[in-house]
Amino acid sequence: MGAVLIDGKQVAASLREALIREVAEVTAQGIVPKLAVVLVGDDPASVVYARSKEKAAAKVGIAYELHHLPGTTAEADVLALVAQLNQDKTVHGILVELPLPKGMDKQRVMAAVDPLKDVDGMHPANRGALLSDAPALVAATPLSCIALLDHAGVDLNGKRVVLVGRGETVGKPLFFLLLKRNATVTVCHTRTRDMAAEVRRGEIVIAAAGKAGLITKDMVAPGAIVIDAGINETPEGGITGDVAPDVAEAAGMLSPVPGGVGSCTTVLLFHNVLRGLKMQHGL
């Protein structure tokens, strides 16, 4: 039979339609949502991401402002720009593209962003709010995993979820999002003993370890739902996930890479711009 594929592009299209409607509603109130992106240096991937976000913003009616600084820019000048954007009431979301140039303190720069404008969900205040179940801006990739499960009609209530990966940007925030849905969550990582046995217990398996082909067919219980949130570059210049292709033979449902989680991240980033705007304006 093979797994039913969860189509990330279809989910993204649905999320985009909802976003366009919401953007139109706030624009009708005289507020134009705006994302400001800070790009320091000329990291090729970051330049591509910045350009793609500009095109995506135009499609949903969100204003876009790119601040492209030379790689030689002093950290103090980057912090000054972030402070200026924090004060700018026409800017509702701020995104600092990573990686920053060597020698620049990533944590200090990210923590300088106003938590209500932190569309990447990296600020300590947003992480703390997520932990305490308070309103927060959450990183787009974990939100994408939840959106895919919702779209597939998966009820997380009481389900055994095995989350492979405890990283700062995906694993940890996703853990709290899953708990919020009353899932029973096991987190596997590099020190986990007998990971295969742990993964086999999962009714739902989410791979976010950043290791190509880590999850194989023999590790997955027949009929399990598998979400691949890993992104790894292939020698040919493409991308592959953390889940081996043969997992499709065992899983009941599968969100693959490419075409899964990554398809939704940009539109969910823009949802965060709108969420931040509403929090800033008390809407």
N, C-alpha and C positions, 0 to 999 in steps of 0.2 A: 504493500500500500504506500508507505512513505508518509512523512509528516505533512500536515496542512501548513502551508507557508503563511505567516502573518506579514502582510504587505505593508511595509513602512511608508512607501510612497502614497498609498491609498490613505493611510492614517494621517500623513502630513497634509494631504489635500483637504481632508475633513477639518483638521485643526486650522488650516489656513483660511478656509471659508468662514469659520467661526470668528477668527481674529479680524478679518476684513470687516465683518459686521460690527464688531465691538469698536474697532478703530473709527468707523464711520459715526458711531454713536457719540464718542467723546469729541471727535472733530466738529460735530454739529453743535457741541456746547462751547466751541471756540478754543479748544485745546488741541494742538497738533502734537501727537506723541513724537519724541525725538530720541534717537540713540547716538551717543558720541563714542567713537572708538579711538583709543590712544595706541598708536603703533610706533614703537621705538626701534629704529634700525631697519634692516632690509632682509630679515629672515624670509626665504622664498615662500614657504608654506603660509606664514602669517600674512604676507602681501596678498596671496591668492584668497585667503579666507576673508580679509578685509574687503576685497573687491566683490567677492560673491555675496557678502552681507549687504553691500550697497544695492546690488540688483534685487536681492530678496526683499529689502526694506521698501523699495519703490513699488513692488508688486502688492504689498499689503497696506500702503498708505502711510508708512512711518518715515519721518524725516531722518536723514542720516548725515552725520558730520564726522569726517575722518581727520584726525590730528596726527600726521605722519612726521615724526621727529628723527633727526639723524642719530645713528648709533653712538655717536660721541656725546650726546646730550647728557648733562650732569643729572644725577638723581634728584637733586634739589629742584631743578627746572621741571622735571616730570611731576614731582609732588606739587609744585606750584600750579601746573596746568590742571591736575586733578582737583585741587582746591578751588580753582576758578570754575571748573565744570560743576562741582558740588553746589556752588553758589548760583549758578545759572538756572533760573526757574524755567527756561524754555527747554532744558535738557532733562529727560526723565529716566534715562538709563546710561550708564557708563561701563564700557568694556575695555579693559587693558589687555591687549594681545600678548600672549606668551609664546616663546620665551623672551624675556627681557635681556638686554646685553649683559655680558659677564661683568661682575662687580656691582651690579645693581641689586638691592635687597628686595626680592620679590614680595616677601611677606609685608614689608613696610609699605610698598607701593599699593598692594592690594587692600591693605587695611586702611589706607588713606581715602578710599572711595566711600562716599556716603552709603550706609547700608540700604537705604531706600532706593538707591540708584544702582546697586550692585547686581546687575542682571546675570552675572556669572555665579552668584551665590557663594562667593569665596570669603566674604567678610566674616570675622569671628562672631559678630552680632547675629548674622543670619544663620550661622551654624548652631549657635546657642539657642536661637529661637526654634529651629527645627527640632533640636533635642528636647525642648520643653513644650513642644506642640503649639507654639505661638505663631502668629502670621510671619512668614519669611519668604525671601526670594531664594529659590533652590536651583542648583545647577541643572542645565538643560538635559544632560545625558540621563541622570536618574529619572527625571520627569518623563523622558521619552520611554524608558522601560515600563513605567506605570501606564502611560498612554497606550502602548501597544497591547498590554494585558487587558486594559479596559475595552479597547476596540475589539479584541478577540472574545469578549464576553466572559473573561475569567474572573470569578469571585475569589478574592484573596482571603476572605474570612476563614480563619482556622487552617488554611492550607500549609503544608510543609514546604517551605522555600529554602533551597540551598543557594547561597550567594557566594560565588567564588571570586575573591578579591576584596581587599579592605582599603583601597586607595582613598585619598582625600577628596577627589573630584567625583568619583562614582560610587564605590563600595560603601563608604561610611554614610553619605547622605541617603543612599538608596535603602540602607538598613532601617533608618528611621521612617522613611516613607512606607516601607513594607509593614513595619510595626503599627503604624497609624491605621493601616487597613486590616489589622488583627491577624496578620500572617504569623506562623511559627517559624522563626528564621534561624538557620544555621549559617555561620560565616566560616568559609574555608580560606586558608592563606598558606604562605610558604612553610609555615611550621605545623600545618595540619598533618596528623598521622593518618595514613590510609585514606587519602582524599577520595579515591574511587568509591570506597564503601559509604562515605558521607554523601557524595553526590547521588549515589543510587537510591538513597532514602528520599530524595526530593520529588515531590509531585510537580514542582516548578523549579527549574534550574536557571540561574542567571549568571553568566560568565562575564567577569569584568576584571580579569587579571593582567591583560596585556601580554599574553603568551600564546602565540599561534598554535592551533591544534591541541590545546591543553585538554579539552573535554572530548573524549572519544566515545564511540558507540557503546562499548562495553561498560562505560561508567554511568549510562543513562537508563533509568527504569523504563520498560516498554510503556509507551503512551504519555510519557512526561512532557510537560510544556517547557521548551528551552528558548531562552532569550539570550542572544549573543551580543554583548555590549563591548566586546574587545575590538580594538583597532590596531592592526599590525601591518607594517609595510612589507610587501613581497619583493624579492630580488628584481622582479620585472617592473617595479614601480607602481603596482596596484596595491589594493588593501585586502586583508583577510582578517577574520575574527579569531576568537579563542576556541571556537567549536569546530571540530573536524567535520568534513563533508559527510562522512558515513553516519553521523548522528541522526541525519534525516531518516535513516532506515528504522531507527528505534523510537524516536520521539513521536508524540501525537500531534504536536504543533511546534513550529520552529520559526523564530525571527532570525533571518540570516544576515551575514555581512558579505557584500554590501546589500542595500535594499531594506534594511531594518531600522535599528535604533538611530543610526546616523542620518537617515532621511528626515527625521522629525526634529533634530536638535536646533536647527536655525529658526524654524517657526516657533518653537517653544522659547527660544531666547527672546523673540519679539513679543511673545505672550508675557514674558517677564518685564519687558519695557512697559507694557500696558498695566500689568499688576503693580509695578512700582509707581506709575503715574497715579493710579487710583489710591494707593496708600499715601502718596504725597499730598493729594488733593482731598483726601477723606471721602472719596466716592464709594 
